[in-house]
């Protein structure tokens, strides 16, 4: 049986899904959290002996290397994998591929070094992900490994959309440009939307809204990303859980002086970790808490919600202008998939563009067309599945590849 493992490593976590291919059945999925902290938590849901089972354990895991070793021990103990040769490929989600990787790539030693060297574009993620890939290589030295970059789907952006209006030489010398993120998710939901609409993606203009703790919007024309709201880093664009999204950069030196900050990194940390829904509401970065507080009359939670909705509407509108129209708007990720009221709030302000939500159809967390029949622009809910997209990339690149290191 052919098994492919999708790996998504964060700075202190490691998420995975093991698929049976080619039928894409999930054999096991799980999460190791609090890596590097005390009381790390390992949880695995898996299928063995014809039954669905759950494993949970708390123990100290010092680093990602230990996490990877433990994961494989558990695979054998829980009979999820009997022999490592059953795993025919591993796909690793990598935050930034910069301009070096416009597509997923088979991992070699050079590729790992290059991922590491792009750390200046994703300091919390790329170096940690390079380490995780090395740990997997230690355990599975002869297995195909593929890197799938969050940025690759946006490699098709035209230069007028990826360049900032600053001296051109900063792009040439230092690579300062929009890279975008969440590409695997935008790509997956755009393709699914075309399938659900039963139309070739080549003929469609789609605005995809990935609304999670991190959030971004993309303009997808003919299946290719032509614009997206995140930028040089994931800090740009929409109001997010703790990130500010777009702000006037002149605010930075002004606030640094007011707050007595000497280091610009401290200011950037405020924009990354203390802003967005959390900063506006003073309550939480979690949209569920914001919605609950807003319903019970909390004025700042209501304001945070209104600003969140407003920014999504602005990006949808501007991408419809950029593509000279749209056939579909797609919602995905934690907020997009689960909150029918936020989808309703966003779309109700866009009726002039030919969008209308069908309340009954919108009452769902599953894949569905949620706009009224005959509406000019279709609106869809499509739960994202980055893991399966990563496994598919491993299959695509794995054909005919011989592993040399
Ligand atoms: P993600 O980053 O995709 O995991 O999404 C996390 C975000 O989704 C958090 O802000 C959650 O509060 C939000 N979320 C999850 N479920 C719901 C829900 N039922 N209603 C509103 N927001 C939700």
Boltz pocket constraint, residues with backbone or C-beta under 6 A from the ligand:
constraints:
  - pocket:
      binder: B
      contacts: [[A, 211], [A, 212], [A, 213], [A, 214], [A, 241], [A, 285], [A, 286], [A, 287], [A, 288], [A, 289], [A, 291], [A, 333], [A, 334], [A, 335], [A, 338], [A, 339]]
      max_distance: 6.0
